[in-house]
Amino acid sequence: MASKAATVLVYALRMAVEMDVGEPASATAASMADFSVPISTCSVFRAVSIRPKLSVSRSGTLLPMSAVRLALVVGSKFAIRPTASWMLVKAASNSAVGSAEELWARVDRAFAMAVPSCETVVPVSFTIRTISGKPYAVCDIVAATRFEPANYTAAEPRPEFTVGVSVPGTNRVGLAANQAQTIISNVKSSSESFTIRAELPLLASVLTVVQNVANQFQPLGTALITSITTLASDTSGNVDTVYDAAITAVDNTVTFADVTLPGLTNPLIPLIGRALLEKFEDSLKHIGKALTALKAVLIELKTGTKNAVTEAGSTTDISATIINRTLPRATITKLVNALHMLRANVPILKYTIDSTIEGLGIADQYMLDLSAKVDSTIGEKSSIAADLDGIIGSIDRTITDTMTTVGTDLANLKTDYATLTNLATAASASKLTAVLGAFEANLVELSSKDPTILAQLNSLKESLLDVYDVAAPLYFIFDSTLVNTLIATLVANGNYSQYCFYKYKDYLFAMLAAVTMEARECVDKEVQRLEYFRKTIEIMLNLLFFDFEDISGDLTVCNEISDATSLEECVASLETIYTRLEAAFGDMFALGYDIISHEVKATSNRLKICMRLSQSELGDTEIPMLITKITDCAALGPTAEND
């Protein structure tokens, strides 16, 4: 916070007023002095930079200056800064000013626009000058503006460069440093919160490199700026310590560019080539120009500061003469210019990071869209898979429903058999009981088959995916040379990256659409065959009911025989017949399971043949050709011939 004394801004300008022809110069000067004699027509023309001689007084003493200056008075101290505040009042035929008071009112309004809260406009001196052959009355003017201490806060600490006295021209260092820090602090703004949603490993790998570069450069750049602003405001007298900290901060950033960066970016080469790596290298090389300038001027300033301290014998009592000689304004200007160069050179690194993140975002969304398209074409949610699901479900229900009915009928048979108490007295009754239990055991055995019937049927969908191997780069996108080539071209951030990506990205969708139509023809044929197969299975399973539908009636007849010998003969005879019948019943279950297994394999093979024939050109010609086109485009852009 500045001193509590009032703060006064003093502005200076020179005003020229064209004199009336024939009017004595003394009269014009007098009119401007006492504001009473009418003067010629005039208007404020424009503000221009000139070198008028002017004096500004702080306490009654005139301070000569070679250019128009602004005196900032704070308590008992002040600083002088250049300002462009020359004002020319030029003749205008239709703009009459009838009095000097009106002229000064016009000047006041001009100051009000350029200098808010201007309180006083005071003429200092008058001369007569010929401008373009015409006589002009020239007046040097001072305008003062007062600010109350409560409304004034210093924007930065007064730069001292480790000594206890002011160094001329250093007030610009803080501003230049802040401007550089603004851009440095935003270097990683686009990368730090960015996340990859798609499962393509390439995207995550490139993002990691970009984030590492941004995350490591930004704190180094911030530390560099902080060390310079610390140096500029330091009054400790520790010349070596404070200067060396700033020089080390520069060296650390240089080391990052020369040593650390290659280790961070080399993993990009096998992933996406050298384009992005070279942009990072060039960006840091570009920034390195400013770093070189910064280090040189810091060393120069350190030498000058040490010379000033040595000559003065003190870090706090150094005369302005010594400061001006050892730490001249020109050297401070070098530091400001180096900071400006740093601020100007960092944006290329930010652009490289931002544009790569932009490419990663485009690639990430593309992969999500492409994955959804693949799923809708051949995945579990595709219409083709839905057709297979439909026939698979139909076959499975036919088998399941029949087996359920068979199981229910056999359970009823077992219940009825338990009521035949007379039959149970026969010697062969236990064998008959075992045979009847064997019928049910076939159901249990079938349900425990591995793989189950349903699993075998569902393998048809897996077979459908298998037949796409002929054009795998188009479907298995997370392990695809085609997709990897397209995405690598985009995120490589090369000369033609986005151009080539947008040129070819929709080819993959077009190919998938073509595949959908061709695959549907193949699948539709198999769905028809499988429907015939379902009906065949249904007829075959219905034969099972004939194997046991008369058993209950036969057993009831035997149960009514009262003669024990005849009863035994009846039961033994049925046991022999049912044993052979149960064997045939079980063979039918085994045959049904085998038929389903064979038909699933046959269907898979027919799908493979159909799909391979329909997609051979796609897999053997179109996809390899598209990869070549993308590669050539990345290298040559619109001039690529293989298109």
Wavefront OBJ file of the C-alpha trace (Angstrom):
o trace
v 0.000 0.000 0.000
v 1.311 3.444 -0.895
v 1.914 6.287 1.562
v -1.181 7.892 3.065
v -0.177 11.258 1.586
v -2.314 12.473 -1.302
v -1.405 11.127 -4.744
v -1.249 13.598 -7.625
v -0.986 12.707 -11.307
v 0.496 15.562 -13.307
v -0.150 15.494 -17.088
v 1.603 17.767 -19.568
v 0.749 18.817 -23.120
v 1.517 21.501 -25.668
v -1.306 23.356 -27.406
v -0.969 25.434 -30.569
v -3.667 27.935 -31.599
v -3.680 29.470 -35.078
v -3.576 33.270 -34.823
v -5.795 35.656 -36.811
v -3.923 37.187 -39.712
v -2.661 40.580 -38.768
v -3.303 40.123 -35.080
v -0.251 41.079 -33.061
v 1.480 38.162 -31.445
v 1.517 40.001 -28.160
v -2.248 40.374 -28.282
v -2.749 36.660 -28.877
v -0.385 35.759 -26.075
v -2.123 38.194 -23.814
v -5.516 36.772 -24.684
v -4.339 33.316 -23.744
v -2.861 34.635 -20.552
v -5.808 36.630 -19.216
v -8.635 34.690 -20.953
v -10.347 37.896 -22.069
v -9.517 38.722 -25.705
v -11.414 36.746 -28.429
v -9.145 34.422 -30.438
v -9.464 32.705 -33.821
v -11.650 29.681 -34.596
v -10.100 26.410 -33.500
v -10.877 22.805 -32.506
v -9.104 19.978 -30.766
v -7.557 17.927 -33.573
v -5.763 14.881 -32.137
v -3.147 13.702 -29.660
v 0.276 13.021 -31.117
v 3.703 12.157 -29.738
v 6.170 15.069 -29.976
v 9.218 16.252 -28.062
v 8.239 19.610 -26.562
v 10.333 21.208 -23.878
v 8.451 21.126 -20.635
v 8.928 21.557 -16.916
v 7.018 19.865 -14.090
v 7.432 21.114 -10.565
v 7.189 18.984 -7.429
v 7.778 21.664 -4.822
v 8.426 24.920 -6.602
v 11.597 23.652 -8.312
v 11.455 23.188 -12.087
v 12.612 19.763 -13.295
v 13.825 19.918 -16.952
v 12.826 16.955 -19.153
v 13.534 16.100 -22.796
v 10.060 14.683 -23.465
v 6.543 14.978 -22.146
v 6.437 13.059 -18.867
v 4.050 12.059 -16.146
v 5.034 12.687 -12.551
v 3.520 10.315 -10.010
v 3.783 12.035 -6.652
v 3.311 9.827 -3.593
v 3.993 11.556 -0.305
v 7.559 12.821 -0.483
v 8.621 10.468 -3.298
v 7.801 10.494 -6.978
v 8.594 8.562 -10.158
v 8.589 9.927 -13.695
v 7.199 7.943 -16.635
v 6.856 8.843 -20.355
v 3.389 9.606 -21.642
v 2.046 10.598 -25.051
v 0.070 13.723 -24.202
v 0.732 16.280 -26.939
v -2.365 18.088 -28.089
v -2.600 20.258 -31.180
v -5.412 22.786 -31.506
v -5.829 23.362 -35.237
v -7.881 25.880 -37.151
v -11.316 24.754 -38.277
v -13.404 27.059 -40.440
v -16.779 26.251 -38.919
v -15.860 25.898 -35.277
v -15.684 29.253 -33.582
v -14.319 29.702 -30.102
v -15.300 33.147 -28.956
v -13.125 33.355 -25.891
v -10.108 31.863 -24.266
v -12.385 30.517 -21.510
v -14.231 28.449 -24.126
v -10.904 27.230 -25.502
v -9.821 26.089 -22.043
v -13.219 24.417 -21.587
v -12.507 22.504 -24.775
v -9.101 21.503 -23.417
v -10.751 20.440 -20.158
v -13.109 18.185 -22.088
v -10.216 16.675 -23.971
v -8.469 15.942 -20.690
v -11.688 14.513 -19.273
v -11.680 11.919 -22.024
v -7.993 11.076 -21.735
v -7.477 11.760 -18.039
v -10.543 11.045 -15.821
v -11.026 13.232 -12.734
v -8.768 16.011 -14.053
v -9.014 18.864 -11.538
v -6.876 21.693 -12.953
v -5.487 22.766 -16.288
v -2.745 25.360 -15.862
v -0.889 27.223 -18.657
v 2.865 27.277 -18.046
v 4.439 29.235 -20.889
v 3.593 30.827 -24.262
v 5.604 31.141 -27.490
v 4.860 32.126 -31.082
v 5.748 29.553 -33.755
v 5.257 29.308 -37.494
v 3.634 25.998 -38.478
v 3.154 25.265 -42.212
v 3.667 28.929 -42.969
v 1.037 30.107 -40.524
v 1.559 31.798 -37.151
v 0.447 29.781 -34.107
v 0.355 30.675 -30.439
v 1.938 27.728 -28.608
v 1.145 27.074 -24.975
v 2.664 24.450 -22.663
v 0.026 23.186 -20.245
v 0.102 21.154 -17.046
v -3.009 19.348 -15.752
v -3.169 17.831 -12.279
v -5.418 15.071 -10.956
v -5.647 14.290 -7.256
v -6.357 10.778 -5.886
v -7.153 10.137 -2.259
v -4.912 7.516 -0.532
v -7.904 5.289 0.239
v -8.498 4.859 -3.494
v -4.912 4.184 -4.430
v -3.196 0.797 -4.156
v 0.203 0.075 -5.625
v -0.053 -2.521 -8.401
v 3.304 -4.081 -7.529
v 6.166 -3.692 -5.058
v 8.809 -1.199 -6.151
v 11.556 -3.157 -7.922
v 14.931 -2.908 -6.218
v 17.043 -5.822 -7.554
v 18.466 -6.714 -4.102
v 19.572 -3.138 -3.291
v 17.793 -0.595 -1.143
v 17.446 2.096 -3.796
v 15.251 2.501 -6.850
v 16.516 1.311 -10.216
v 15.279 3.489 -13.112
v 12.766 1.939 -15.486
v 12.134 -1.208 -13.498
v 8.450 -0.594 -12.922
v 7.848 -2.317 -16.269
v 9.364 -5.587 -15.059
v 6.383 -6.533 -12.927
v 3.915 -5.866 -15.721
v 5.925 -7.882 -18.232
v 6.322 -10.726 -15.739
v 2.592 -10.792 -15.005
v 1.806 -10.960 -18.706
v 4.182 -13.877 -19.152
v 2.774 -15.646 -16.089
v -0.775 -15.294 -17.420
v -0.001 -17.397 -20.472
v 2.254 -19.821 -18.569
v -0.428 -20.486 -15.964
v -2.785 -21.609 -18.735
v -0.409 -24.024 -20.458
v -2.037 -27.117 -18.940
v -5.599 -25.800 -18.702
v -6.868 -28.018 -21.527
v -5.019 -31.178 -20.544
v -5.317 -31.403 -16.766
v -9.030 -32.235 -16.638
v -9.293 -34.142 -19.925
v -10.199 -37.839 -19.714
v -10.396 -40.647 -22.269
v -13.606 -42.693 -22.396
v -12.873 -45.052 -25.276
v -10.862 -48.237 -24.711
v -8.276 -47.658 -27.444
v -4.884 -47.799 -25.663
v -3.315 -45.371 -28.145
v -5.414 -42.468 -26.874
v -4.490 -42.955 -23.227
v -0.796 -43.312 -24.112
v -0.683 -40.055 -26.099
v -2.669 -38.203 -23.427
v -0.186 -39.306 -20.771
v 2.713 -37.821 -22.745
v 0.893 -34.532 -23.349
v -0.098 -34.211 -19.697
v 3.440 -34.969 -18.557
v 4.864 -32.208 -20.771
v 2.262 -29.668 -19.641
v 2.400 -30.633 -15.971
v 6.190 -30.397 -15.801
v 6.656 -27.228 -17.847
v 4.048 -25.090 -16.115
v 5.544 -25.176 -12.587
v 9.011 -24.562 -14.035
v 7.747 -21.534 -15.953
v 5.889 -20.263 -12.904
v 8.967 -20.698 -10.717
v 11.008 -18.761 -13.277
v 8.587 -15.808 -13.293
v 8.284 -15.882 -9.508
v 12.059 -15.770 -9.122
v 12.283 -12.710 -11.376
v 9.488 -10.812 -9.621
v 11.115 -11.741 -6.298
v 14.427 -10.433 -7.583
v 12.850 -7.215 -8.845
v 11.324 -6.416 -5.454
v 14.117 -7.719 -3.227
v 15.986 -5.274 -0.952
v 17.869 -7.840 1.121
v 21.304 -7.070 -0.214
v 21.879 -10.805 -0.878
v 22.947 -10.229 -4.461
v 24.366 -13.691 -5.193
v 21.553 -15.610 -3.506
v 18.634 -13.831 -5.148
v 20.175 -13.485 -8.596
v 21.392 -17.083 -8.578
v 17.889 -18.285 -7.708
v 16.528 -16.543 -10.797
v 19.345 -17.832 -13.009
v 18.835 -21.369 -11.650
v 15.120 -21.149 -12.430
v 16.020 -20.294 -16.027
v 18.535 -23.163 -16.137
v 15.928 -25.604 -14.795
v 13.573 -24.683 -17.610
v 16.381 -25.037 -20.160
v 17.230 -28.461 -18.699
v 13.612 -29.496 -19.078
v 13.711 -28.575 -22.761
v 17.101 -30.154 -23.477
v 17.144 -33.207 -21.205
v 13.728 -34.044 -19.765
v 11.548 -33.435 -22.814
v 13.096 -36.133 -25.054
v 12.480 -38.759 -22.383
v 8.857 -37.697 -22.134
v 8.148 -37.553 -25.866
v 10.193 -40.445 -27.309
v 7.407 -42.967 -26.502
v 5.318 -41.125 -29.091
v 7.479 -42.331 -31.999
v 6.219 -45.935 -32.189
v 2.675 -44.766 -31.474
v 2.143 -41.843 -33.852
v 5.478 -41.024 -35.464
v 7.536 -37.869 -34.987
v 5.112 -35.046 -35.866
v 3.942 -34.233 -32.338
v 7.372 -34.881 -30.866
v 8.874 -32.380 -33.320
v 6.244 -29.792 -32.434
v 7.089 -30.142 -28.758
v 10.788 -29.880 -29.546
v 10.293 -26.788 -31.701
v 7.994 -25.200 -29.122
v 10.606 -25.547 -26.398
v 13.353 -24.458 -28.803
v 11.278 -21.352 -29.513
v 10.828 -20.718 -25.801
v 14.547 -21.347 -25.373
v 15.313 -18.131 -27.290
v 13.633 -16.159 -24.524
v 15.340 -18.261 -21.854
v 18.734 -17.535 -23.384
v 17.960 -13.815 -23.427
v 16.703 -13.942 -19.844
v 19.788 -15.670 -18.553
v 22.096 -13.270 -20.357
v 20.380 -10.170 -18.999
v 20.156 -11.622 -15.475
v 23.896 -12.226 -15.511
v 24.404 -8.690 -16.810
v 22.155 -7.270 -14.099
v 23.916 -9.315 -11.428
v 27.285 -7.991 -12.565
v 25.968 -4.436 -12.622
v 24.421 -4.780 -9.177
v 27.631 -6.159 -7.668
v 29.615 -3.338 -9.290
v 27.186 -0.780 -7.839
v 27.476 -2.269 -4.356
v 31.264 -2.431 -4.613
v 31.552 1.159 -5.822
v 29.128 2.519 -3.220
v 30.373 0.296 -0.428
v 26.790 -0.359 0.584
v 23.614 -2.077 -0.656
v 21.368 0.696 0.642
v 23.255 3.959 0.128
v 23.934 3.964 -3.602
v 23.743 7.220 -5.523
v 21.531 7.640 -8.570
v 24.654 8.311 -10.600
v 26.083 4.894 -9.763
v 22.764 3.155 -10.361
v 22.316 4.845 -13.730
v 25.804 3.781 -14.791
v 25.837 0.190 -13.484
v 22.158 -0.651 -13.931
v 21.153 1.532 -16.850
v 17.622 1.737 -18.155
v 18.729 -0.080 -21.317
v 19.618 -3.180 -19.309
v 16.270 -3.169 -17.528
v 14.671 -2.824 -20.943
v 16.535 -5.967 -22.028
v 14.971 -7.828 -19.121
v 11.515 -6.513 -19.990
v 12.030 -7.455 -23.636
v 13.155 -10.958 -22.649
v 10.006 -11.368 -20.563
v 7.944 -10.108 -23.480
v 9.694 -12.626 -25.704
v 8.884 -15.400 -23.222
v 5.256 -14.326 -23.156
v 5.245 -14.289 -26.970
v 6.927 -17.703 -27.335
v 4.987 -19.776 -24.782
v 1.716 -19.718 -26.797
v 3.187 -22.131 -29.371
v 3.595 -24.735 -26.607
v 0.079 -24.068 -25.380
v -1.210 -24.384 -28.938
v 0.590 -27.712 -29.378
v -0.959 -29.028 -26.171
v -4.420 -27.604 -26.861
v -4.550 -28.791 -30.469
v -3.421 -32.292 -29.456
v -6.081 -32.424 -26.741
v -8.595 -31.290 -29.345
v -7.521 -34.182 -31.580
v -7.736 -36.630 -28.699
v -11.251 -35.429 -27.937
v -12.312 -35.904 -31.554
v -10.699 -39.358 -31.631
v -12.278 -40.386 -28.336
v -15.771 -39.489 -29.511
v -15.159 -41.154 -32.873
v -14.172 -44.402 -31.185
v -17.326 -44.354 -29.085
v -19.440 -43.743 -32.182
v -17.618 -46.410 -34.196
v -17.941 -48.930 -31.361
v -21.683 -48.288 -31.219
v -21.898 -48.754 -34.980
v -20.012 -52.054 -34.827
v -22.277 -53.283 -32.044
v -25.347 -52.355 -34.057
v -23.884 -54.158 -37.078
v -22.543 -57.422 -35.701
v -22.669 -57.155 -31.920
v -25.099 -58.661 -29.450
v -27.477 -55.738 -29.963
v -27.358 -55.827 -33.756
v -30.418 -56.689 -35.832
v -28.517 -59.648 -37.292
v -27.792 -61.004 -33.839
v -31.422 -60.348 -32.948
v -32.523 -62.563 -35.820
v -30.271 -65.336 -34.577
v -31.536 -64.792 -31.044
v -35.039 -65.249 -32.333
v -34.474 -68.643 -33.962
v -32.211 -69.816 -31.139
v -34.905 -68.954 -28.621
v -37.514 -70.699 -30.705
v -35.494 -73.920 -30.938
v -34.671 -73.801 -27.240
v -38.328 -73.321 -26.289
v -39.342 -76.238 -28.495
v -36.870 -78.509 -26.722
v -37.520 -77.129 -23.247
v -41.298 -77.255 -23.549
v -41.193 -80.828 -24.852
v -38.841 -81.953 -22.101
v -41.059 -80.306 -19.507
v -44.089 -82.167 -20.835
v -42.169 -85.451 -20.912
v -41.026 -84.890 -17.345
v -44.551 -84.133 -16.195
v -45.932 -87.251 -17.879
v -43.215 -89.461 -16.384
v -43.874 -87.989 -12.940
v -47.577 -88.779 -13.327
v -46.661 -92.306 -14.409
v -44.562 -92.726 -11.307
v -47.452 -91.511 -9.143
v -49.882 -93.915 -10.790
v -47.443 -96.770 -10.398
v -47.236 -96.176 -6.649
v -50.989 -96.876 -6.351
v -50.720 -100.338 -7.930
v -50.254 -102.241 -4.686
v -51.009 -105.680 -6.106
v -48.389 -105.298 -8.823
v -45.817 -104.395 -6.192
v -46.102 -107.924 -4.728
v -44.588 -109.500 -7.839
v -40.970 -110.638 -7.628
v -39.960 -108.544 -10.674
v -41.645 -105.408 -9.368
v -38.350 -103.920 -8.161
v -36.792 -104.347 -11.622
v -39.825 -102.670 -13.170
v -39.485 -99.805 -10.736
v -35.819 -99.347 -11.763
v -36.703 -99.338 -15.446
v -39.375 -96.677 -14.950
v -36.848 -94.574 -13.009
v -34.422 -94.872 -15.913
v -36.874 -93.038 -18.137
v -36.645 -89.985 -15.859
v -32.877 -90.311 -15.577
v -32.577 -89.533 -19.302
v -34.004 -86.083 -18.655
v -31.485 -85.420 -15.883
v -28.634 -86.654 -18.070
v -29.687 -84.421 -20.951
v -29.888 -81.350 -18.731
v -26.379 -82.019 -17.378
v -24.751 -82.268 -20.808
v -21.753 -79.985 -21.281
v -22.182 -77.859 -23.219
v -25.891 -77.614 -22.714
v -28.222 -77.501 -25.673
v -28.823 -73.794 -25.105
v -25.091 -73.117 -24.921
v -24.595 -74.891 -28.217
v -27.348 -72.878 -29.812
v -25.936 -69.635 -28.462
v -22.576 -70.503 -29.983
v -24.183 -69.647 -33.298
v -23.840 -65.973 -32.331
v -20.178 -66.492 -31.538
v -19.810 -68.228 -34.873
v -21.343 -65.185 -36.492
v -18.599 -63.039 -34.935
v -15.957 -65.554 -35.976
v -16.929 -65.287 -39.622
v -16.028 -61.586 -39.523
v -12.356 -62.475 -39.128
v -11.929 -61.983 -42.839
v -12.442 -58.246 -42.269
v -11.286 -58.097 -38.659
v -9.703 -54.587 -38.937
v -13.154 -53.193 -39.537
v -14.934 -54.923 -36.663
v -12.434 -55.539 -33.896
v -11.669 -51.839 -33.663
v -9.599 -51.849 -30.484
v -7.080 -54.153 -32.123
v -7.290 -52.907 -35.694
v -4.531 -51.720 -37.989
v -7.057 -49.714 -39.979
v -8.541 -47.921 -36.977
v -5.143 -47.404 -35.375
v -3.794 -45.841 -38.584
v -6.724 -43.429 -38.803
v -6.624 -42.415 -35.131
v -2.825 -42.191 -35.040
v -2.975 -39.840 -38.028
v -5.407 -37.608 -36.150
v -3.680 -37.431 -32.770
v -0.195 -37.183 -34.324
v -1.019 -33.478 -34.796
v 0.839 -33.425 -38.079
v 0.432 -31.017 -40.968
v -2.577 -32.832 -42.402
v -3.865 -34.704 -39.355
v -7.416 -33.412 -39.122
v -7.692 -33.006 -42.891
v -6.909 -36.687 -43.482
v -9.032 -37.850 -40.569
v -12.117 -36.054 -41.829
v -11.345 -37.193 -45.358
v -11.510 -40.904 -44.484
v -13.290 -41.286 -41.134
v -16.699 -42.047 -42.639
v -15.318 -44.727 -44.945
v -15.411 -47.123 -42.006
v -19.071 -46.411 -41.380
v -19.834 -46.873 -45.071
v -18.047 -50.229 -45.080
v -19.954 -51.358 -42.018
v -23.218 -50.410 -43.691
v -22.269 -52.480 -46.743
v -21.310 -55.407 -44.533
v -24.655 -55.239 -42.767
v -26.517 -55.763 -46.036
v -24.261 -58.622 -47.144
v -24.282 -60.306 -43.752
v -28.053 -60.138 -43.572
v -28.379 -62.151 -46.745
v -26.159 -64.868 -45.281
v -27.926 -64.893 -41.927
v -31.412 -64.810 -43.429
v -30.666 -68.045 -45.311
v -29.462 -69.736 -42.130
v -32.447 -68.524 -40.139
v -34.720 -70.221 -42.686
v -32.729 -73.463 -42.441
v -32.782 -73.328 -38.663
v -36.552 -72.925 -38.679
v -36.802 -76.146 -40.709
v -34.458 -77.711 -38.195
v -36.649 -76.565 -35.307
v -39.669 -78.235 -36.848
v -37.631 -81.415 -37.373
v -36.565 -81.436 -33.733
v -40.148 -80.873 -32.653
v -41.371 -83.882 -34.690
v -38.531 -86.039 -33.397
v -39.198 -85.135 -29.784
v -42.877 -85.842 -30.160
v -41.944 -89.452 -30.926
v -40.739 -89.768 -27.325
v -44.299 -89.743 -26.048
v -45.065 -92.935 -27.965
v -42.401 -94.759 -25.926
v -44.235 -94.390 -22.610
v -47.783 -93.298 -23.287
v -49.203 -96.894 -22.923
v -47.159 -97.889 -19.869
v -49.730 -96.749 -17.308
v -52.518 -98.778 -18.982
v -50.298 -101.850 -19.293
v -49.389 -101.713 -15.612
v -53.047 -101.358 -14.611
v -53.898 -104.553 -16.507
v -51.159 -106.493 -14.702
v -52.219 -105.076 -11.365
v -55.680 -106.661 -11.787
v -54.256 -110.214 -12.082
v -54.917 -112.101 -8.856
v -52.914 -115.222 -9.596
v -49.412 -114.668 -8.275
v -47.740 -116.725 -10.983
v -49.585 -114.957 -13.749
v -48.926 -111.611 -12.082
v -45.180 -112.305 -11.966
v -45.203 -113.430 -15.573
v -46.958 -110.169 -16.589
v -44.638 -107.951 -14.596
v -41.490 -109.728 -15.817
v -42.665 -109.460 -19.406
v -43.323 -105.705 -19.080
v -39.949 -105.181 -17.390
v -38.164 -106.844 -20.338
v -40.090 -104.802 -22.915
v -39.691 -101.510 -21.023
v -35.953 -102.077 -20.596
v -35.522 -102.210 -24.367
v -37.923 -99.291 -24.806
v -36.052 -97.169 -22.249
v -32.812 -97.811 -24.130
v -34.388 -96.554 -27.349
v -35.858 -93.613 -25.391
v -32.407 -92.696 -24.089
v -30.867 -93.095 -27.556
v -33.379 -90.574 -28.853
v -32.164 -88.041 -26.275
v -28.548 -88.642 -27.225
v -29.415 -88.472 -30.905
v -31.239 -85.185 -30.408
v -28.261 -83.680 -28.571
v -25.859 -84.839 -31.292
v -28.108 -83.585 -34.076
v -28.207 -80.150 -32.479
v -24.400 -80.138 -32.110
v -23.907 -81.132 -35.724
v -26.426 -78.637 -37.029
v -24.820 -75.783 -35.081
v -21.441 -76.625 -36.630
v -22.980 -76.933 -40.072
v -24.681 -73.562 -39.696
v -21.432 -71.947 -38.547
v -19.547 -73.344 -41.531
v -22.204 -72.190 -43.969
v -22.093 -68.710 -42.442
v -18.316 -68.627 -42.767
v -18.417 -69.616 -46.399
v -21.139 -67.097 -47.221
v -19.519 -64.240 -45.315
v -16.023 -64.914 -46.590
v -17.244 -64.928 -50.171
v -19.201 -61.695 -49.660
v -16.388 -59.905 -47.795
v -13.286 -61.213 -49.495
v -12.902 -58.057 -51.562
v -13.386 -55.918 -48.463
v -10.785 -57.794 -46.435
v -8.279 -58.460 -49.198
v -8.458 -55.219 -51.161
v -10.510 -52.342 -49.761
v -9.191 -52.277 -46.201
v -5.470 -52.529 -47.145
v -6.045 -49.843 -49.790
v -7.729 -47.536 -47.270
v -4.807 -47.936 -44.864
v -2.430 -46.921 -47.658
v -4.572 -43.898 -48.534
v -4.608 -42.672 -44.934
v -0.848 -43.125 -44.618
v -0.150 -41.285 -47.877
v -2.521 -38.474 -46.949
v -0.780 -37.992 -43.593
v 2.528 -37.573 -45.404
v 1.468 -35.619 -48.506
v -1.937 -34.141 -47.741
v -4.007 -33.113 -50.759
v -1.134 -33.954 -53.124
v -1.228 -37.673 -52.289
v -1.589 -39.633 -55.525
v -2.960 -42.906 -54.149
v -6.547 -41.731 -53.754
l 1 2 3 4 5 6 7 8 9 10 11 12 13 14 15 16 17 18 19 20 21 22 23 24 25 26 27 28 29 30 31 32 33 34 35 36 37 38 39 40 41 42 43 44 45 46 47 48 49 50 51 52 53 54 55 56 57 58 59 60 61 62 63 64 65 66 67 68 69 70 71 72 73 74 75 76 77 78 79 80 81 82 83 84 85 86 87 88 89 90 91 92 93 94 95 96 97 98 99 100 101 102 103 104 105 106 107 108 109 110 111 112 113 114 115 116 117 118 119 120 121 122 123 124 125 126 127 128 129 130 131 132 133 134 135 136 137 138 139 140 141 142 143 144 145 146 147 148 149 150 151 152 153 154 155 156 157 158 159 160 161 162 163 164 165 166 167 168 169 170 171 172 173 174 175 176 177 178 179 180 181 182 183 184 185 186 187 188 189 190 191 192 193 194 195 196 197 198 199 200 201 202 203 204 205 206 207 208 209 210 211 212 213 214 215 216 217 218 219 220 221 222 223 224 225 226 227 228 229 230 231 232 233 234 235 236 237 238 239 240 241 242 243 244 245 246 247 248 249 250 251 252 253 254 255 256 257 258 259 260 261 262 263 264 265 266 267 268 269 270 271 272 273 274 275 276 277 278 279 280 281 282 283 284 285 286 287 288 289 290 291 292 293 294 295 296 297 298 299 300 301 302 303 304 305 306 307 308 309 310 311 312 313 314 315 316 317 318 319 320 321 322 323 324 325 326 327 328 329 330 331 332 333 334 335 336 337 338 339 340 341 342 343 344 345 346 347 348 349 350 351 352 353 354 355 356 357 358 359 360 361 362 363 364 365 366 367 368 369 370 371 372 373 374 375 376 377 378 379 380 381 382 383 384 385 386 387 388 389 390 391 392 393 394 395 396 397 398 399 400 401 402 403 404 405 406 407 408 409 410 411 412 413 414 415 416 417 418 419 420 421 422 423 424 425 426 427 428 429 430 431 432 433 434 435 436 437 438 439 440 441 442 443 444 445 446 447 448 449 450 451 452 453 454 455 456 457 458 459 460 461 462 463 464 465 466 467 468 469 470 471 472 473 474 475 476 477 478 479 480 481 482 483 484 485 486 487 488 489 490 491 492 493 494 495 496 497 498 499 500 501 502 503 504 505 506 507 508 509 510 511 512 513 514 515 516 517 518 519 520 521 522 523 524 525 526 527 528 529 530 531 532 533 534 535 536 537 538 539 540 541 542 543 544 545 546 547 548 549 550 551 552 553 554 555 556 557 558 559 560 561 562 563 564 565 566 567 568 569 570 571 572 573 574 575 576 577 578 579 580 581 582 583 584 585 586 587 588 589 590 591 592 593 594 595 596 597 598 599 600 601 602 603 604 605 606 607 608 609 610 611 612 613 614 615 616 617 618 619 620 621 622 623 624 625 626 627 628 629 630 631 632 633 634 635 636 637 638 639 640 641 642 643
